[in-house]
Amino acid sequence: MTTRTGRCVECGRTHTGPTAECASPKTMNLPAGKTCAECRFTRHCQAMYGKTAQDETCDFFPVRFLGKPAASEAAA
């Protein structure tokens, strides 16, 4: 299992968890295994903030990731 790093919401640095300089475990990571391409807000974030579909971090806190609806939900 690989450890993901993420931008800390407290200090803005990139790390995997609490460090000597920053005790915060909170990062801007999306849920494990998810990318911006799987979020319902991807088009908005790409247009307004320059995010890419491959990004694994969110520029908002708390992370606003919300999965896209299933094809059956979208058609209803």
N, CA, C and O atoms as CSV, one atom per row, in Angstrom:
chain,resi,resn,atom,element,x,y,z
A,1,MET,N,N,0.842,-1.181,0.000
A,1,MET,CA,C,0.000,0.000,0.000
A,1,MET,C,C,0.890,1.247,0.000
A,1,MET,O,O,1.811,1.360,0.808
A,2,THR,N,N,0.609,2.167,-0.899
A,2,THR,CA,C,1.387,3.398,-0.962
A,2,THR,C,C,0.708,4.472,-0.127
A,2,THR,O,O,-0.517,4.499,-0.007
A,3,THR,N,N,1.503,5.343,0.439
A,3,THR,CA,C,0.983,6.446,1.228
A,3,THR,C,C,0.828,7.652,0.321
A,3,THR,O,O,1.772,8.049,-0.363
A,4,ARG,N,N,-0.344,8.226,0.316
A,4,ARG,CA,C,-0.593,9.403,-0.502
A,4,ARG,C,C,-0.210,10.647,0.268
A,4,ARG,O,O,-0.447,10.746,1.472
A,5,THR,N,N,0.381,11.591,-0.431
A,5,THR,CA,C,0.659,12.876,0.183
A,5,THR,C,C,-0.437,13.836,-0.234
A,5,THR,O,O,-1.137,13.595,-1.217
A,6,GLY,N,N,-0.585,14.895,0.489
A,6,GLY,CA,C,-1.599,15.878,0.145
A,6,GLY,C,C,-1.252,17.218,0.737
A,6,GLY,O,O,-0.457,17.308,1.672
A,7,ARG,N,N,-1.848,18.263,0.193
A,7,ARG,CA,C,-1.620,19.605,0.695
A,7,ARG,C,C,-2.398,19.764,1.997
A,7,ARG,O,O,-3.605,19.527,2.038
A,8,CYS,N,N,-1.714,20.160,3.044
A,8,CYS,CA,C,-2.300,20.313,4.375
A,8,CYS,C,C,-3.221,21.527,4.403
A,8,CYS,O,O,-2.910,22.560,3.810
A,9,VAL,N,N,-4.348,21.406,5.088
A,9,VAL,CA,C,-5.278,22.525,5.185
A,9,VAL,C,C,-4.805,23.563,6.197
A,9,VAL,O,O,-5.280,24.698,6.176
A,10,GLU,N,N,-3.889,23.201,7.072
A,10,GLU,CA,C,-3.400,24.128,8.088
A,10,GLU,C,C,-2.200,24.942,7.603
A,10,GLU,O,O,-2.207,26.171,7.678
A,11,CYS,N,N,-1.166,24.248,7.102
A,11,CYS,CA,C,0.078,24.951,6.767
A,11,CYS,C,C,0.281,25.149,5.263
A,11,CYS,O,O,1.127,25.947,4.860
A,12,GLY,N,N,-0.479,24.441,4.432
A,12,GLY,CA,C,-0.350,24.570,2.987
A,12,GLY,C,C,0.768,23.755,2.393
A,12,GLY,O,O,0.925,23.723,1.173
A,13,ARG,N,N,1.558,23.089,3.230
A,13,ARG,CA,C,2.650,22.260,2.730
A,13,ARG,C,C,2.130,20.895,2.312
A,13,ARG,O,O,1.036,20.484,2.697
A,14,THR,N,N,2.933,20.203,1.521
A,14,THR,CA,C,2.579,18.866,1.099
A,14,THR,C,C,3.256,17.855,2.015
A,14,THR,O,O,4.480,17.841,2.138
A,15,HIS,N,N,2.458,17.015,2.653
A,15,HIS,CA,C,2.988,15.954,3.496
A,15,HIS,C,C,1.943,14.860,3.676
A,15,HIS,O,O,0.791,15.026,3.274
A,16,THR,N,N,2.340,13.749,4.275
A,16,THR,CA,C,1.448,12.609,4.434
A,16,THR,C,C,0.625,12.647,5.710
A,16,THR,O,O,-0.348,11.903,5.827
A,17,GLY,N,N,0.976,13.469,6.644
A,17,GLY,CA,C,0.261,13.543,7.910
A,17,GLY,C,C,0.974,14.507,8.826
A,17,GLY,O,O,1.765,15.326,8.359
A,18,PRO,N,N,0.717,14.431,10.119
A,18,PRO,CA,C,1.343,15.355,11.064
A,18,PRO,C,C,2.871,15.321,10.979
A,18,PRO,O,O,3.467,14.252,10.847
A,19,THR,N,N,3.492,16.484,11.056
A,19,THR,CA,C,4.949,16.605,11.048
A,19,THR,C,C,5.359,17.435,12.256
A,19,THR,O,O,4.508,17.903,13.012
A,20,ALA,N,N,6.649,17.614,12.432
A,20,ALA,CA,C,7.150,18.420,13.543
A,20,ALA,C,C,6.688,19.869,13.416
A,20,ALA,O,O,6.460,20.537,14.425
A,21,GLU,N,N,6.549,20.360,12.186
A,21,GLU,CA,C,6.152,21.747,11.961
A,21,GLU,C,C,4.634,21.944,12.004
A,21,GLU,O,O,4.156,23.036,12.308
A,22,CYS,N,N,3.894,20.904,11.704
A,22,CYS,CA,C,2.439,21.018,11.594
A,22,CYS,C,C,1.793,19.754,12.156
A,22,CYS,O,O,2.112,18.647,11.723
A,23,ALA,N,N,0.903,19.912,13.099
A,23,ALA,CA,C,0.286,18.761,13.746
A,23,ALA,C,C,-1.001,18.303,13.059
A,23,ALA,O,O,-1.625,17.342,13.508
A,24,SER,N,N,-1.406,18.971,11.984
A,24,SER,CA,C,-2.678,18.655,11.348
A,24,SER,C,C,-2.598,17.404,10.469
A,24,SER,O,O,-1.687,17.278,9.651
A,25,PRO,N,N,-3.552,16.479,10.637
A,25,PRO,CA,C,-3.615,15.319,9.755
A,25,PRO,C,C,-4.520,15.578,8.546
A,25,PRO,O,O,-4.660,14.700,7.694
A,26,LYS,N,N,-5.132,16.750,8.451
A,26,LYS,CA,C,-6.108,17.040,7.400
A,26,LYS,C,C,-5.418,17.456,6.108
A,26,LYS,O,O,-4.570,18.348,6.102
A,27,THR,N,N,-5.790,16.800,5.020
A,27,THR,CA,C,-5.261,17.166,3.714
A,27,THR,C,C,-6.418,17.436,2.767
A,27,THR,O,O,-7.584,17.240,3.110
A,28,MET,N,N,-6.077,17.885,1.584
A,28,MET,CA,C,-7.056,18.212,0.563
A,28,MET,C,C,-7.265,17.047,-0.407
A,28,MET,O,O,-7.822,17.233,-1.489
A,29,ASN,N,N,-6.817,15.842,-0.021
A,29,ASN,CA,C,-6.941,14.681,-0.890
A,29,ASN,C,C,-8.401,14.322,-1.142
A,29,ASN,O,O,-9.255,14.473,-0.269
A,30,LEU,N,N,-8.665,13.846,-2.353
A,30,LEU,CA,C,-9.961,13.266,-2.661
A,30,LEU,C,C,-10.005,11.884,-2.010
A,30,LEU,O,O,-8.975,11.384,-1.558
A,31,PRO,N,N,-11.176,11.264,-1.958
A,31,PRO,CA,C,-11.224,9.896,-1.423
A,31,PRO,C,C,-10.249,8.996,-2.179
A,31,PRO,O,O,-10.006,9.197,-3.369
A,32,ALA,N,N,-9.695,8.009,-1.487
A,32,ALA,CA,C,-8.695,7.111,-2.089
A,32,ALA,C,C,-9.200,6.515,-3.396
A,32,ALA,O,O,-10.319,6.007,-3.473
A,33,GLY,N,N,-8.363,6.586,-4.415
A,33,GLY,CA,C,-8.691,6.004,-5.713
A,33,GLY,C,C,-9.559,6.880,-6.602
A,33,GLY,O,O,-9.913,6.462,-7.704
A,34,LYS,N,N,-9.913,8.076,-6.160
A,34,LYS,CA,C,-10.772,8.974,-6.944
A,34,LYS,C,C,-9.952,10.096,-7.554
A,34,LYS,O,O,-8.926,10.501,-7.008
A,35,THR,N,N,-10.415,10.593,-8.693
A,35,THR,CA,C,-9.794,11.741,-9.354
A,35,THR,C,C,-10.867,12.781,-9.632
A,35,THR,O,O,-12.059,12.510,-9.488
A,36,CYS,N,N,-10.442,13.957,-10.027
A,36,CYS,CA,C,-11.393,15.015,-10.351
A,36,CYS,C,C,-12.357,14.605,-11.464
A,36,CYS,O,O,-13.493,15.077,-11.501
A,37,ALA,N,N,-11.922,13.745,-12.357
A,37,ALA,CA,C,-12.770,13.315,-13.467
A,37,ALA,C,C,-14.029,12.610,-12.973
A,37,ALA,O,O,-15.026,12.551,-13.692
A,38,GLU,N,N,-13.995,12.075,-11.755
A,38,GLU,CA,C,-15.129,11.336,-11.202
A,38,GLU,C,C,-16.050,12.212,-10.353
A,38,GLU,O,O,-17.019,11.715,-9.779
A,39,CYS,N,N,-15.757,13.508,-10.268
A,39,CYS,CA,C,-16.541,14.429,-9.440
A,39,CYS,C,C,-17.572,15.161,-10.287
A,39,CYS,O,O,-17.312,15.482,-11.447
A,40,ARG,N,N,-18.736,15.426,-9.715
A,40,ARG,CA,C,-19.751,16.137,-10.487
A,40,ARG,C,C,-19.384,17.587,-10.763
A,40,ARG,O,O,-19.973,18.201,-11.652
A,41,PHE,N,N,-18.444,18.149,-10.041
A,41,PHE,CA,C,-18.063,19.542,-10.225
A,41,PHE,C,C,-16.845,19.715,-11.138
A,41,PHE,O,O,-16.318,20.822,-11.242
A,42,THR,N,N,-16.390,18.656,-11.794
A,42,THR,CA,C,-15.148,18.704,-12.567
A,42,THR,C,C,-15.158,19.791,-13.636
A,42,THR,O,O,-14.157,20.488,-13.798
A,43,ARG,N,N,-16.241,19.956,-14.360
A,43,ARG,CA,C,-16.276,20.976,-15.418
A,43,ARG,C,C,-16.131,22.377,-14.846
A,43,ARG,O,O,-15.431,23.216,-15.414
A,44,HIS,N,N,-16.784,22.628,-13.735
A,44,HIS,CA,C,-16.688,23.933,-13.071
A,44,HIS,C,C,-15.252,24.210,-12.626
A,44,HIS,O,O,-14.715,25.289,-12.878
A,45,CYS,N,N,-14.639,23.239,-11.969
A,45,CYS,CA,C,-13.282,23.429,-11.444
A,45,CYS,C,C,-12.250,23.538,-12.567
A,45,CYS,O,O,-11.271,24.274,-12.438
A,46,GLN,N,N,-12.460,22.819,-13.657
A,46,GLN,CA,C,-11.547,22.934,-14.787
A,46,GLN,C,C,-11.646,24.323,-15.400
A,46,GLN,O,O,-10.626,24.932,-15.726
A,47,ALA,N,N,-12.845,24.822,-15.558
A,47,ALA,CA,C,-13.042,26.122,-16.197
A,47,ALA,C,C,-12.610,27.285,-15.301
A,47,ALA,O,O,-11.982,28.233,-15.772
A,48,MET,N,N,-12.940,27.213,-14.031
A,48,MET,CA,C,-12.693,28.339,-13.128
A,48,MET,C,C,-11.325,28.307,-12.455
A,48,MET,O,O,-10.740,29.358,-12.191
A,49,TYR,N,N,-10.810,27.110,-12.175
A,49,TYR,CA,C,-9.600,27.004,-11.355
A,49,TYR,C,C,-8.447,26.265,-12.021
A,49,TYR,O,O,-7.384,26.113,-11.419
A,50,GLY,N,N,-8.638,25.804,-13.252
A,50,GLY,CA,C,-7.557,25.152,-13.978
A,50,GLY,C,C,-7.236,23.740,-13.503
A,50,GLY,O,O,-6.146,23.233,-13.766
A,51,LYS,N,N,-8.161,23.106,-12.815
A,51,LYS,CA,C,-7.940,21.731,-12.370
A,51,LYS,C,C,-7.928,20.816,-13.588
A,51,LYS,O,O,-8.490,21.155,-14.629
A,52,THR,N,N,-7.286,19.653,-13.459
A,52,THR,CA,C,-7.282,18.678,-14.537
A,52,THR,C,C,-8.000,17.422,-14.072
A,52,THR,O,O,-8.157,17.200,-12.871
A,53,ALA,N,N,-8.430,16.611,-15.009
A,53,ALA,CA,C,-9.177,15.399,-14.683
A,53,ALA,C,C,-8.358,14.416,-13.856
A,53,ALA,O,O,-8.928,13.602,-13.129
A,54,GLN,N,N,-7.032,14.474,-13.954
A,54,GLN,CA,C,-6.174,13.527,-13.240
A,54,GLN,C,C,-5.866,13.962,-11.807
A,54,GLN,O,O,-5.298,13.179,-11.046
A,55,ASP,N,N,-6.221,15.176,-11.422
A,55,ASP,CA,C,-5.914,15.666,-10.075
A,55,ASP,C,C,-6.551,14.789,-9.012
A,55,ASP,O,O,-7.672,14.308,-9.178
A,56,GLU,N,N,-5.831,14.587,-7.921
A,56,GLU,CA,C,-6.322,13.788,-6.798
A,56,GLU,C,C,-6.495,14.639,-5.544
A,56,GLU,O,O,-6.682,14.109,-4.449
A,57,THR,N,N,-6.432,15.960,-5.709
A,57,THR,CA,C,-6.651,16.868,-4.592
A,57,THR,C,C,-7.715,17.887,-4.961
A,57,THR,O,O,-7.932,18.190,-6.134
A,58,CYS,N,N,-8.373,18.410,-3.933
A,58,CYS,CA,C,-9.426,19.402,-4.123
A,58,CYS,C,C,-8.906,20.750,-3.651
A,58,CYS,O,O,-8.122,20.807,-2.704
A,59,ASP,N,N,-9.321,21.825,-4.286
A,59,ASP,CA,C,-8.889,23.153,-3.871
A,59,ASP,C,C,-9.806,23.749,-2.806
A,59,ASP,O,O,-9.610,24.891,-2.390
A,60,PHE,N,N,-10.796,22.992,-2.365
A,60,PHE,CA,C,-11.738,23.480,-1.369
A,60,PHE,C,C,-11.603,22.687,-0.081
A,60,PHE,O,O,-11.274,21.501,-0.110
A,61,PHE,N,N,-11.855,23.336,1.051
A,61,PHE,CA,C,-11.932,22.628,2.319
A,61,PHE,C,C,-13.219,23.051,3.010
A,61,PHE,O,O,-13.488,24.247,3.125
A,62,PRO,N,N,-14.008,22.108,3.466
A,62,PRO,CA,C,-13.755,20.684,3.348
A,62,PRO,C,C,-13.845,20.247,1.888
A,62,PRO,O,O,-14.494,20.899,1.070
A,63,VAL,N,N,-13.194,19.150,1.581
A,63,VAL,CA,C,-13.165,18.633,0.218
A,63,VAL,C,C,-14.606,18.455,-0.257
A,63,VAL,O,O,-15.424,17.841,0.428
A,64,ARG,N,N,-14.901,18.990,-1.418
A,64,ARG,CA,C,-16.282,18.989,-1.927
A,64,ARG,C,C,-16.533,17.911,-2.969
A,64,ARG,O,O,-17.461,18.024,-3.770
A,65,PHE,N,N,-15.725,16.882,-2.964
A,65,PHE,CA,C,-15.914,15.803,-3.931
A,65,PHE,C,C,-17.306,15.218,-3.786
A,65,PHE,O,O,-17.740,14.878,-2.685
A,66,LEU,N,N,-17.996,15.104,-4.904
A,66,LEU,CA,C,-19.296,14.456,-4.959
A,66,LEU,C,C,-19.321,13.664,-6.246
A,66,LEU,O,O,-19.243,14.236,-7.333
A,67,GLY,N,N,-19.430,12.347,-6.132
A,67,GLY,CA,C,-19.381,11.482,-7.307
A,67,GLY,C,C,-20.464,11.813,-8.321
A,67,GLY,O,O,-21.555,12.259,-7.967
A,68,LYS,N,N,-20.145,11.587,-9.572
A,68,LYS,CA,C,-21.120,11.813,-10.639
A,68,LYS,C,C,-22.247,10.799,-10.491
A,68,LYS,O,O,-22.018,9.681,-10.029
A,69,PRO,N,N,-23.462,11.179,-10.879
A,69,PRO,CA,C,-24.586,10.225,-10.773
A,69,PRO,C,C,-24.397,9.073,-11.746
A,69,PRO,O,O,-23.781,9.221,-12.802
A,70,ALA,N,N,-24.933,7.939,-11.372
A,70,ALA,CA,C,-24.894,6.768,-12.257
A,70,ALA,C,C,-25.722,7.082,-13.500
A,70,ALA,O,O,-26.603,7.941,-13.459
A,71,ALA,N,N,-25.445,6.393,-14.598
A,71,ALA,CA,C,-26.155,6.645,-15.857
A,71,ALA,C,C,-27.659,6.527,-15.676
A,71,ALA,O,O,-28.412,7.288,-16.285
A,72,SER,N,N,-28.112,5.590,-14.853
A,72,SER,CA,C,-29.552,5.405,-14.638
A,72,SER,C,C,-30.152,6.596,-13.894
A,72,SER,O,O,-31.299,6.960,-14.153
A,73,GLU,N,N,-29.399,7.217,-12.970
A,73,GLU,CA,C,-29.871,8.391,-12.239
A,73,GLU,C,C,-29.909,9.609,-13.139
A,73,GLU,O,O,-30.830,10.419,-13.039
A,74,ALA,N,N,-28.929,9.755,-14.015
A,74,ALA,CA,C,-28.840,10.900,-14.901
A,74,ALA,C,C,-29.990,10.922,-15.906
A,74,ALA,O,O,-30.461,11.992,-16.291
A,75,ALA,N,N,-30.437,9.750,-16.326
A,75,ALA,CA,C,-31.505,9.652,-17.319
A,75,ALA,C,C,-32.871,9.938,-16.710
A,75,ALA,O,O,-33.805,10.302,-17.425
A,76,ALA,N,N,-32.993,9.779,-15.413
A,76,ALA,CA,C,-34.310,9.951,-14.753
A,76,ALA,C,C,-34.708,11.387,-14.620
A,76,ALA,O,O,-35.778,11.684,-14.090
